[in-house]
Amino acid sequence: KDQPELRGQEVSVPDLSDGPSGPVVISLPATRCTATTVDHLREVLSTHPGMTEVQLRLMTRASTTVMKLDDRLRVTPSGALFADLKQLLGPGCLAG
């Protein structure tokens, strides 16, 4: 009976509401900003509705433009959302 054992009297979900806040910023090279990509991005965002603003950072060699997306595309930040975005746009899409 040398099996590890974990005992507890109470289990609770941590309150993360005081965690980091601010917009979800998606980075995308301007050359990849096509109608198809925008449609897919809209689909991904709409499957994770919430209260957090989303910004799109379009990058060219010469400049970077940051746009606030429509309030109807606000999201709930989550691992699932970030995984969907990375699958659609690549692993660097959420990098600062």
Buried (B, 14 or more C-beta within 10 A) or exposed (E): EEEEEEEEEEEEEEEEEEEEEEBBBBBBBBEBEEEEEEEBBBEBBEEBEBEBBBBBBBBEEEEEEEEEBEEEBBBEBEEEBBEBBEEBBBEEBBEE
